[in-house]
Amino acid sequence: MSRTYGITAGNVLQLVEAGSEKVEPAFATAEEFADVVADWPLRRLVEVWNKLPGVHPLSRFENRRVAVQRIWRALHREQQPARVPRPARQRKARGTKTQVVLSMLRQPEGASLKALMKATQWQAHSVRGFLSRKITGSLGLPLQSTKRDGQRVYALPPDTTLAGN
């Protein structure tokens, strides 16, 4: 069963029902649609597109052929049943990077610079700056820095507490 579409004077595409008032111009295929709009300025096709429900507004089309194809596909996309959206992936909540770094520093063995870099996805200078500014500066925590097996290791003394953490 073929569907017939019409375009109103306000550049709105509508489905023409059998027995309803005739709308000119009318078309039932992409080729007929292309013939109807052959003499139209591209600006008018942009207006038709922007009045379709559920499309992202455009400021222009590349050319007439592209405009006709996209409008025709959008008309037929409306007729298809809506796809059921997939549920969003559940991500494990791990807290802020500050919380991650603090929990690593509170471990009895502390945390190596490399481990902190991996956990935060920061470069070494960013980790060191964060430890200096945020941990010792803003939070006022006594950070211990030692070398173990050739690697820099940071730790908070075991009796260190922070209000709210």
C-alpha positions, 0 to 999 in steps of 0.5 A, a space after each residue: 500500500 502506497 502512502 501519498 504525501 503533500 506539502 502545505 503552503 507553510 512547508 509542512 509535509 503531511 500524510 494525505 488520507 484517502 478521501 480527504 481534501 486533496 493537497 497539492 503538490 502530492 507525491 507517493 515516491 521519492 522520484 515524484 518528490 524529487 520532481 515536485 521540488 525540482 524548481 524549489 530553492 534549497 532554502 525551502 527544502 531546509 524549511 521542510 526538513 526543519 519542520 519534520 518531527 524529531 530531526 536535528 535542524 539544519 541551516 543548509 543542504 549540500 545539494 538537492 539530491 541529498 535533500 530529497 534523500 534525507 527528507 524521504 528517509 525521514 518520512 519513512 523512519 516515522 512509519 517504522 516502529 520506534 526502536 527500543 533503546 538499550 538500557 544504559 551501561 551501569 558503571 561502577 561508582 568509584 568516587 572522585 579522584 580525590 577520594 581515590 587518591 586518599 584511599 590509596 594513600 591510606 593503605 598501609 604500604 602507601 601508593 607508588 607514583 606509578 600506581 597513582 598515575 594509573 588510577 587517575 590517568 594523570 601524568 607524573 607532574 600532575 600527580 605530584 602537583 595534586 599531592 602538593 596543592 590539594 593533599 598537603 595544601 588545601 586538606 592540610 594532611 601530612 604526606 610522607 614521601 619515601 623511595 622503595 625499590 627505586 620508586 617514589 611512594 607516598 603515604 598518609 600516616 595511619 592515625 591521619 583523619 580528615 573531617 568528612 572522610 
